[in-house]
Amino acid sequence: MQVMTGDVKPTETYDRAQALAAQRKFCDSRQYPLFAPVRSCPKCNSDIWSAIPIEKAASSLITGCPFCHYSFVE
């Protein structure tokens, strides 16, 4: 059991495959387009899924690179 006190935040979980799957599920359930690339950012070539927690991918639309901040939407 995890106890939350003060400003302590729950631990974020990073897993490339699970984060991508969570983002696909999030987009499908809301009929949103999948803007994020499956592998790497087209601008900086970084693996975006290595820096996006599963929890974030499951609850928000990923529209930019967490490294160089390149927009996947424009």
N, C-alpha and C positions, 0 to 999 in steps of 0.2 A: 504494500500500500504506500502511495506517495502522499506525503503531507506537505501542504503548501503554507509557508509563513512569510510575511513581509513581502519583499520584492523578488523572492525566489521564483524563477520560472521553470516549468517542466523541461526536462531534457528534450532537445530536438533530435530526431532520428534521421540519419542520412543513409540512403541506399538508392543508388542510381535507378535500378529497375523498378523498385517500389514507388519511388517518387514519380517516375514517368507514367506508371500505371495509374497512380492516384490522380495525376493531372488529366489523363485521358478519361477516367471515370467522372471526374468533376466536370469536364467539358461536355461529355456525352449526356450527363444527367440534366444539364442546363441548356443543351443545344447550342453551346458556344463553339467557335472554331478553335482548334489546337494551334495556337500561334508559335509556341516554343518548338525549336527544332528537336528532333529525336536524339541527335548526338551532340554536336558542338555548335557554338555561336558562329555564325557566318562571318562576323567581323574579327573577333580575336581568337577564334578557334579553341576556346576553352570549353571543357565539358561542363555545361551549365548544371546538369543534374547532380554533380558532386558538391554543389554549393546550395542546393535547394532542399530544405528538410521535407520529409514526407508529409508532415502536418500542414505545411504551407501549400504544397502541391495539391493536397486534398481539399483545401478550403479557399483557394484564391486562384484567379486566372494569371498565369505566368506570361508576361508580355515583353520582358526584356532580360538582357544578360545580367546576372548578378556580379560579373567581373568588370566589364567595360561599359555597362549600362546602355548598350545598343538596343534600340526598340525593334521587336519582331513584328510590330503592327504597321509601321510606316513603310 
